[in-house]
């Protein structure tokens, strides 16, 4: 009997211990689930509240700075972004033919002509060409200019290194792309109308800045890929007056014109003389009287002196 009672007591103790362990396990599982739910709710609140009102420019700037700190965009040290501008002055005998030769060469080098100026007068011709040539072909193009120019009187090449600016723009573009992705993510999770409007406003600002950065980068790419060359021409040819044909001489008409000019000159002379005599007649009459008196007195004295001598 005693052994039976002992056996039952052992079994009862084992049941109580098992029940206690089960309660402990349930309590631990409940605490763990509670902590996970509280952490997830905190993270959701933090993700919504971290934007701080959604729409304030300070938050967008902070996100931009953070993205810029996370990612950098260095260029290959061997790659340099340099904008070249060249000026060449040429002495040529025929400006028009030289311009045509240059246009052919530019097309062959896969460049393009931006502007052509040409003017001519009786004394001298003037011309200039502005073109864009691939930077890799700039040296060979300038070396070959003398082949169809005659003489190069001036050649100047100026380069501007914009590598640092390009690296900065690349970093800014990547940073703004990250900000754009974050704003798009916030926009997809926003539920209130006010938040949607604020996020959309900030997103449009960031996208506009991205377009500006990309536009500047495209401008620098074009300026560094193609060098700008301005060529000015000096005409050194001797102009010989050509003898005009018979149809251009028109001798009869020239005689008529010359005769009419001479008649007009005679008429103009007598017309001016009449105006002078009539207009200044009072003065002329007075001068005539004075002159007559002087002549009369002189003549009278001259006669008297001759009579005394006799």
VENWOBEL-V241656 format. One record per residue. N is the residue number from 1. BURIAL is b if it has 16 or more other C-alpha atoms within 10 Angstrom, else e. Layout:
n = (N:N)
burial = (BURIAL:BURIAL)
This chain:
n = (1:2:3:4:5:6:7:8:9:10:11:12:13:14:15:16:17:18:19:20:21:22:23:24:25:26:27:28:29:30:31:32:33:34:35:36:37:38:39:40:41:42:43:44:45:46:47:48:49:50:51:52:53:54:55:56:57:58:59:60:61:62:63:64:65:66:67:68:69:70:71:72:73:74:75:76:77:78:79:80:81:82:83:84:85:86:87:88:89:90:91:92:93:94:95:96:97:98:99:100:101:102:103:104:105:106:107:108:109:110:111:112:113:114:115:116:117:118:119:120:121:122:123:124:125:126:127:128:129:130:131:132:133:134:135:136:137:138:139:140:141:142:143:144:145:146:147:148:149:150:151:152:153:154:155:156:157:158:159:160:161:162:163:164:165:166:167:168:169:170:171:172:173:174:175:176:177:178:179:180:181:182:183:184:185:186:187:188:189:190:191:192:193:194:195:196:197:198:199:200:201:202:203:204:205:206:207:208:209:210:211:212:213:214:215:216:217:218:219:220:221:222:223:224:225:226:227:228:229:230:231:232:233:234:235:236:237:238:239:240:241:242:243:244:245:246:247:248:249:250:251:252:253:254:255:256:257:258:259:260:261:262:263:264:265:266:267:268:269:270:271:272:273:274:275:276:277:278:279:280:281:282:283:284:285:286:287:288:289:290:291:292:293:294:295:296:297:298:299:300:301:302:303:304:305:306:307:308:309:310)
burial = (e:e:e:e:e:e:e:e:e:e:e:e:e:e:e:e:e:e:e:e:e:e:e:e:e:e:e:e:e:e:e:e:e:e:e:e:e:e:e:e:e:e:e:e:e:e:e:b:e:e:b:e:e:b:b:e:e:e:b:b:e:e:b:b:e:e:b:b:e:e:e:b:b:e:b:e:e:e:e:e:b:b:b:b:b:b:b:b:b:b:b:b:b:e:b:e:e:b:b:e:e:b:b:e:b:b:e:e:b:e:b:b:b:e:e:e:e:e:e:e:e:e:e:e:b:e:b:b:b:b:b:b:b:b:b:e:e:b:e:e:b:b:e:e:b:e:e:e:b:e:e:e:e:e:e:e:e:e:e:e:e:e:b:e:e:b:b:e:b:b:b:b:b:b:b:b:b:b:b:b:e:e:b:e:e:b:b:e:e:b:e:e:e:e:b:b:e:e:b:b:e:b:b:e:e:b:e:e:e:b:e:e:b:b:e:e:b:e:e:b:e:e:b:b:b:b:b:b:b:b:b:b:b:b:b:e:e:e:e:e:e:e:e:e:e:e:e:e:e:e:e:e:e:e:e:e:e:e:e:e:e:e:e:e:e:e:e:e:e:e:e:e:e:e:e:e:e:e:e:e:e:e:e:e:e:e:e:e:e:e:e:e:e:e:e:e:e:e:e:e:e:e:e:e:e:e:e:e:e:e)
